[in-house]
């Protein structure tokens, strides 16, 4: 009888604890929809993006695999890094001086990264990947220095994970560039690399769903496409 009483008492305490958690657990803030609302209207934007989910993003092709190095010098399969998350992928070289080239791509990524802090839970579904196509100069030490403002951000845990990557050399880099269709030409000037500015949207299954060039690097459009993919996953 005493054992039964003790067990009943423990059950009541456990139930009260659960109820207490339900009562006092804070409700996570709602994510705005459309997510593009985190950006204020600006004359810098050339158009307004469509409503998320009002269109379909075709599967363009399979994103390639390859071997990449992170800021700690650890080698990874690119497929392992992109698997399970929607990824925005950009190709840059860190010494690029063309304002309509790599610096623009980096600026857009910084905009999306900073804004993601106002989009609760988005970091569970989406990530950013920046891959250098200049491994000779963009060494592990160089990309680590570039990534310092990202890794040292006190709010980094609330924002999208952003990985800055390089490769061990041209042999490892070439299949990645060819697979994505990222055009890079070093034939004329060894200091300045001629290239087409491109960002790629890759879904969780590893398919490229959109490619953005100059004139379409609007962070609102990127978030709208991401939201459209999330709605597609949810069957909306």
SEGUMI-633297 format. One record per residue (C-alpha): x, y negated, z. Coordinates in steps of 0.2 Angstrom, whole numbers, padded with zeros to 4 digits, always signed. Last residue first. Layout:
SEGUMI-633297
XYZ ...
end
This chain:
SEGUMI-633297
+0009-0118-0249 +0016-0100-0249 +0028-0104-0234 +0043-0101-0245 +0036-0113-0259 +0033-0126-0245 +0051-0125-0240 +0056-0126-0258 +0045-0142-0260 +0053-0149-0244 +0070-0147-0252 +0065-0155-0268 +0058-0170-0258 +0073-0171-0248 +0084-0172-0263 +0072-0185-0271 +0073-0196-0256 +0092-0195-0256 +0092-0202-0273 +0107-0195-0284 +0096-0195-0300 +0104-0209-0309 +0121-0200-0310 +0118-0181-0310 +0107-0169-0300 +0105-0150-0304 +0090-0141-0298 +0085-0123-0292 +0102-0114-0292 +0098-0096-0285 +0107-0089-0270 +0092-0081-0262 +0091-0095-0249 +0089-0108-0262 +0103-0118-0271 +0102-0137-0275 +0117-0143-0285 +0125-0160-0285 +0135-0166-0301 +0146-0180-0306 +0155-0175-0322 +0174-0174-0321 +0190-0182-0326 +0203-0180-0313 +0215-0194-0310 +0232-0191-0304 +0237-0177-0316 +0231-0188-0331 +0226-0182-0348 +0222-0163-0347 +0215-0163-0329 +0197-0160-0335 +0183-0154-0323 +0165-0149-0329 +0155-0140-0315 +0145-0127-0324 +0141-0118-0307 +0149-0102-0313 +0163-0110-0322 +0167-0121-0306 +0167-0106-0295 +0176-0095-0307 +0190-0108-0308 +0193-0112-0290 +0201-0095-0285 +0214-0096-0299 +0216-0114-0297 +0223-0113-0279 +0219-0108-0261 +0202-0116-0261 +0194-0130-0253 +0179-0133-0241 +0169-0146-0231 +0155-0139-0222 +0140-0149-0217 +0128-0142-0204 +0112-0153-0205 +0109-0164-0190 +0104-0161-0172 +0120-0152-0167 +0130-0166-0175 +0123-0179-0163 +0140-0183-0155 +0148-0184-0172 +0166-0177-0170 +0164-0164-0184 +0156-0176-0196 +0168-0190-0194 +0183-0178-0194 +0178-0170-0210 +0190-0180-0221 +0204-0175-0209 +0200-0157-0210 +0199-0158-0229 +0216-0165-0229 +0224-0152-0217 +0216-0138-0227 +0223-0145-0243 +0215-0157-0254 +0230-0161-0264 +0234-0145-0273 +0216-0139-0270 +0209-0152-0281 +0191-0146-0285 +0185-0149-0268 +0169-0141-0261 +0156-0150-0251 +0143-0139-0244 +0127-0146-0235 +0115-0136-0225 +0096-0133-0224 +0084-0121-0215 +0089-0122-0196 +0096-0139-0199 +0078-0145-0203 +0073-0142-0185 +0069-0160-0181 +0070-0172-0196 +0076-0188-0188 +0094-0181-0186 +0092-0176-0205 +0094-0195-0209 +0113-0195-0205 +0116-0180-0215 +0106-0186-0230 +0114-0203-0230 +0132-0195-0228 +0128-0183-0242 +0123-0198-0253 +0139-0207-0249 +0149-0192-0253 +0141-0190-0270 +0144-0209-0273 +0162-0208-0267 +0164-0193-0279 +0160-0202-0295 +0151-0219-0298 +0163-0228-0287 +0178-0220-0297 +0192-0219-0284 +0193-0200-0282 +0207-0196-0269 +0195-0183-0260 +0191-0173-0275 +0173-0168-0277 +0160-0154-0280 +0144-0155-0271 +0132-0141-0265 +0115-0144-0256 +0111-0128-0248 +0094-0119-0243 +0099-0107-0230 +0100-0088-0229 +0115-0084-0239 +0125-0100-0243 +0141-0096-0233 +0141-0078-0236 +0139-0081-0255 +0154-0093-0254 +0165-0078-0247 +0175-0085-0233 +0193-0089-0230 +0198-0097-0213 +0210-0112-0215 +0202-0121-0200 +0194-0134-0212 +0186-0120-0222 +0194-0110-0236 +0184-0104-0251 +0183-0087-0260 +0171-0086-0274 +0152-0082-0278 +0142-0089-0292 +0125-0097-0290 +0112-0087-0300 +0103-0097-0314 +0090-0110-0317 +0077-0104-0305 +0063-0117-0309 +0058-0130-0297 +0039-0131-0296 +0028-0147-0295 +0016-0155-0283 +0024-0147-0268 +0032-0163-0262 +0024-0178-0269 +0033-0186-0283 +0049-0196-0280 +0048-0215-0282 +0059-0222-0295 +0076-0232-0298 +0081-0233-0280 +0092-0248-0276 +0077-0259-0274 +0074-0250-0257 +0060-0242-0248 +0065-0235-0231 +0072-0218-0229 +0065-0206-0216 +0049-0206-0227 +0058-0194-0239 +0052-0180-0227 +0035-0181-0234 +0030-0177-0221 +0038-0182-0205 +0044-0168-0193 +0034-0167-0177 +0044-0170-0161 +0046-0154-0150 +0034-0152-0136 +0043-0152-0119 +0041-0137-0108 +0032-0142-0093 +0015-0134-0094 +0020-0118-0104 +0035-0116-0093 +0025-0117-0077 +0012-0104-0084 +0027-0092-0087 +0033-0095-0069 +0015-0093-0062 +0014-0077-0071 +0030-0071-0064 +0025-0076-0046 +0008-0067-0048 +0017-0052-0054 +0029-0052-0040 +0014-0053-0028 +0006-0039-0036 +0021-0029-0034 +0023-0033-0016 +0005-0028-0012 +0007-0012-0021 +0023-0008-0012 +0014-0012+0005 +0000+0000+0000 
end
